């Protein structure tokens, strides 16, 4: 074995040692990569679950706010109606106060008393024999009473108006009271929705915070996974490269071994052929295989001799032709 061959063998052994080290490192890196992937997927799962909760809570907050805003709109409309009723009631009470300031006496009792007086006077006119002066006095008194009755009628209209206004005021007050009750009920409902929003908000912020933390962890482990994949890819490339060198050496070594075996086999066959030819020429006893081998060797030698002679003759002819051509020139 030559020095170059020894060096090559040493290099191959080094490559095989290095290959084993790289494969061991690759297996370890692959295990680390799998663990890192599992950890990354776990943080992704946690993040996605928290984000799912965040979306659900956001929808809940949105629904509660929409319900609250809808109720607040009803409250605003009810308050506007209540304010309008209060303004209408104030106007009614102002009108009642003004009417009361102009009413004199009790229209009902004064009217009854005056009507009885008119009936008495008319009865006297019908039943008594009166002088002209008495007749004129009764007529004048009846005229005065009737004039007062007209005024009393006007007072009654005021009283009727006051009564009408009072009935309307009671109706409006009842409506305003119902609206106020409704406002209180709606305010309670609105407060319930508002408190629900207040209750959900800390949970929402907590889930957001947890989702952000899980996402940060996911990103960190994702980087580890990518780095691990890159390192593993580099190791596999180095492994492939070394395996290629080893395969090349093995292939070359096998080719060299086949060539050596072929040369040795030919040398051995040539030795056997020489022995067989020697026996044939010496007239010694031979086996059939030796005889066949000797005849084949002699035939091959004769063929080779004829080829050499033919080649020599061809060379001499070419040389003669060249000399003749030169002399002719």
C-alpha positions in Angstrom: 0.0 0.0 0.0 1.4 3.4 -1.0 1.7 6.5 1.1 -1.0 8.2 -1.0 -3.3 5.3 -0.4 -2.6 5.4 3.4 -3.4 9.1 3.4 -6.6 8.5 1.5 -7.6 5.8 4.0 -6.8 8.1 6.9 -8.9 10.9 5.2 -11.8 8.5 4.7 -11.7 7.4 8.4 -11.7 11.1 9.4 -14.7 11.7 7.1 -16.5 8.7 8.6 -15.8 9.9 12.1 -16.9 13.4 11.2 -20.1 11.9 9.5 -20.9 10.0 12.7 -20.5 13.2 14.7 -22.7 15.2 12.3 -25.4 12.5 12.3 -25.4 12.5 16.1 -25.6 16.3 16.1 -28.4 16.2 13.5 -30.4 13.7 15.5 -30.0 15.9 18.6 -30.9 19.0 16.6 -33.9 17.2 15.2 -35.2 16.3 18.7 -34.6 19.9 19.8 -36.5 21.1 16.7 -39.4 18.8 17.4 -39.6 20.0 21.0 -39.4 23.6 19.8 -42.1 23.0 17.3 -44.3 21.5 20.0 -43.7 24.4 22.2 -44.4 26.9 19.4 -47.7 25.1 18.5 -48.7 25.2 22.2 -48.2 28.9 22.4 -50.0 29.3 19.1 -52.9 27.3 20.5 -53.0 29.4 23.7 -52.8 32.6 21.6 -55.7 31.5 19.3 -57.8 30.4 22.3 -57.3 33.8 24.0 -58.0 35.6 20.7 -61.2 33.6 20.4 -62.2 34.7 23.9 -61.3 38.3 23.0 -63.5 38.2 19.9 -66.4 36.7 21.9 -66.1 39.4 24.6 -65.8 42.1 22.0 -69.1 40.9 20.5 -70.6 40.8 24.0 -69.5 44.4 24.7 -70.8 45.5 21.3 -74.2 43.8 22.0 -74.4 45.3 25.5 -73.5 48.8 24.2 -76.0 48.6 21.4 -78.7 47.5 23.8 -77.7 50.3 26.2 -77.6 52.9 23.5 -81.0 51.8 22.2 -82.5 52.1 25.7 -80.8 55.5 26.2 -82.5 56.7 22.9 -85.8 55.6 24.3 -85.0 57.4 27.6 -84.1 60.6 25.7 -87.3 60.4 23.7 -89.4 59.8 26.9 -87.6 62.7 28.6 -88.4 65.0 25.7 -92.1 64.0 25.9 -92.1 64.5 29.6 -90.5 67.9 29.2 -93.2 68.8 26.6 -95.9 67.6 29.0 -94.5 69.7 31.8 -94.4 72.8 29.6 -98.1 72.1 28.5 -99.1 71.7 32.2 -97.4 74.9 33.1 -99.4 76.7 30.4 -102.6 75.0 31.6 -101.9 76.1 35.2 -101.1 79.6 34.1 -104.4 79.8 32.3 -106.3 78.3 35.3 -104.7 80.9 37.5 -105.6 83.7 35.2 -109.2 82.5 35.0 -109.5 82.2 38.8 -108.3 85.8 39.1 -111.3 87.0 37.0 -114.1 84.8 38.6 -116.4 86.6 41.0 -118.6 84.8 43.5 -120.2 81.4 43.0 -122.0 81.3 39.7 -124.1 78.4 40.6 -125.6 79.7 43.9 -126.0 83.3 42.7 -127.7 82.1 39.5 -130.2 79.9 41.5 -131.0 82.8 43.8 -131.5 85.2 41.0 -133.7 82.8 39.0 -135.9 82.3 42.1 -136.3 86.1 42.3 -137.2 86.4 38.7 -139.9 83.7 39.2 -141.3 85.5 42.2 -141.5 88.8 40.3 -143.1 87.2 37.3 -145.6 85.4 39.6 -146.6 88.8 41.1 -147.0 90.1 37.6 -149.4 87.3 36.8 -151.3 87.1 40.0 -151.5 90.6 41.6 -153.1 93.7 40.4 -150.2 96.2 40.3 -150.0 99.9 39.7 -148.1 101.2 36.8 -145.3 102.2 39.1 -145.1 98.8 40.7 -145.3 97.1 37.2 -142.4 99.3 35.9 -140.4 98.6 39.1 -140.8 94.8 38.6 -139.9 95.0 34.9 -136.8 97.0 35.7 -135.7 94.6 38.5 -136.2 91.7 36.2 -134.1 93.4 33.5 -131.3 94.1 36.1 -131.4 90.5 37.3 -131.3 89.2 33.7 -128.3 91.4 33.0 -126.6 89.9 36.0 -127.5 86.4 34.9 -125.7 87.2 31.6 -122.6 88.0 33.6 -123.1 85.0 35.7 -123.3 82.9 32.5 -119.9 84.3 31.5 -118.5 83.3 34.9 -119.9 79.8 34.5 -118.1 79.5 31.1 -114.9 80.4 33.0 -115.7 77.8 35.6 -116.4 75.2 32.9 -113.1 76.1 31.2 -111.3 75.8 34.5 -112.9 72.4 35.1 -111.9 71.3 31.5 -108.4 72.5 32.1 -108.2 70.6 35.4 -109.3 67.4 33.7 -106.8 67.9 31.0 -104.1 68.7 33.6 -104.9 65.5 35.5 -104.7 63.5 32.2 -101.3 65.1 31.3 -100.0 64.6 34.9 -100.9 60.9 34.7 -99.2 60.6 31.3 -96.1 62.5 32.7 -96.1 60.2 35.7 -96.2 57.1 33.5 -93.4 58.5 31.4 -91.3 59.2 34.5 -91.9 55.7 35.7 -90.9 54.4 32.3 -87.7 56.6 32.4 -86.8 55.1 35.7 -87.4 51.5 34.5 -85.4 52.2 31.3 -82.6 53.8 33.3 -82.3 50.7 35.4 -82.1 48.5 32.3 -79.5 50.9 30.8 -77.5 50.7 34.0 -77.6 46.9 33.9 -76.2 46.9 30.3 -73.6 49.5 31.3 -72.5 47.5 34.4 -72.2 44.4 32.1 -69.8 46.4 29.9 -67.9 47.5 32.9 -67.7 43.9 34.2 -66.6 42.5 30.8 -63.9 45.1 30.1 -61.3 43.9 32.7 -61.8 40.3 31.4 -61.3 41.6 27.8 -58.1 43.4 28.7 -56.8 40.3 30.6 -57.5 38.1 27.6 -55.8 40.6 25.3 -52.8 40.8 27.5 -52.5 37.0 27.7 -53.0 36.7 23.9 -50.2 39.3 23.4 -47.9 37.4 25.8 -48.7 34.1 24.1 -48.0 35.7 20.6 -44.7 37.0 21.8 -43.7 33.6 23.1 -45.0 32.1 19.8 -42.8 34.5 17.8 -39.7 33.7 20.0 -40.2 29.9 19.5 -40.9 30.4 15.9 -37.5 32.0 15.5 -36.0 29.1 17.4 -37.7 26.7 15.0 -36.5 28.6 11.9 -33.0 28.7 13.3 -33.2 25.0 14.1 -34.4 24.2 10.6 -31.6 26.3 9.1 -29.0 24.6 11.3 -30.4 21.1 10.4 -30.4 22.0 6.7 -26.7 23.0 7.0 -25.9 19.8 8.9 -27.8 17.7 6.3 -25.9 19.5 3.5 -22.6 18.7 5.2 -23.7 15.1 5.7 -24.6 14.8 2.1 -21.3 16.3 1.1 -19.3 13.9 3.2 -21.4 10.9 2.2 -20.7 11.9 -1.4 -17.0 12.0 -0.8 -17.1 8.6 0.9 -19.2 7.1 -1.8 -16.8 8.5 -4.4 -13.8 7.0 -2.5 -15.5 3.6 -2.1 -16.4 3.6 -5.8 -12.8 4.5 -6.8 -11.5 1.9 -4.3 -13.7 -0.8 -5.7 -12.7 0.1 -9.3 -9.0 -0.1 -8.2 -9.6 -3.4 -6.6 -11.4 -4.8 -9.7 -8.5 -3.6 -11.8 -5.9 -5.2 -9.5 -7.9 -8.5 -9.5 -8.1 -8.4 -13.3 -4.4 -7.8 -13.7 -3.6 -10.6 -11.3 -6.0 -12.9 -13.0 -4.4 -12.1 -16.4 -1.0 -12.7 -14.9 -2.1 -16.0 -13.5 -3.6 -17.0 -16.8 -0.5 -16.0 -18.6 1.6 -18.1 -16.2 -0.6 -21.1 -16.8 -0.5 -20.5 -20.6 3.4 -20.3 -20.5 3.5 -23.6 -18.5 1.1 -25.2 -20.9 3.1 -24.0 -24.0 6.3 -25.2 -22.4 4.8 -28.7 -21.8 3.5 -28.8 -25.4 6.8 -27.8 -26.9 8.7 -30.3 -24.6 6.2 -33.0 -25.5 5.3 -33.5 -21.9 2.0 -35.1 -20.7 -0.8 -32.5 -20.6 -4.4 -32.3 -19.5 -7.0 -31.4 -22.0 -7.5 -28.0 -20.5 -3.7 -27.3 -20.6 -3.6 -28.5 -24.3 -6.5 -26.1 -25.2 -4.8 -23.3 -23.2 -1.5 -23.9 -25.0 -3.0 -24.0 -28.5 -4.9 -20.8 -27.8 -1.8 -19.1 -26.5 0.2 -20.2 -29.6 -2.6 -19.1 -31.9 -2.7 -15.7 -30.1 1.2 -15.4 -30.4 1.0 -16.3 -34.1 -1.7 -13.8 -34.7 0.2 -11.2 -32.8 3.4 -12.0 -34.9 1.5 -11.7 -38.1 0.0 -8.4 -37.1 3.5 -7.1 -36.1 5.0 -8.3 -39.4 2.2 -6.7 -41.4 2.6 -3.5 -39.5 6.3 -3.6 -40.1 5.9 -4.2 -43.8 3.3 -1.4 -44.0 5.7 0.9 -42.3 8.6 0.0 -44.7 6.3 0.5 -47.7 5.3 3.9 -46.5 8.9 4.8 -46.0 9.9 3.6 -49.5 7.0 5.6 -51.0 8.1 8.7 -49.2 11.8 8.2 -50.4 10.6 7.7 -54.0 8.4 10.7 -53.9 11.3 12.8 -52.5 13.7 11.6 -55.4 11.1 12.4 -58.0 10.8 15.9 -56.8 
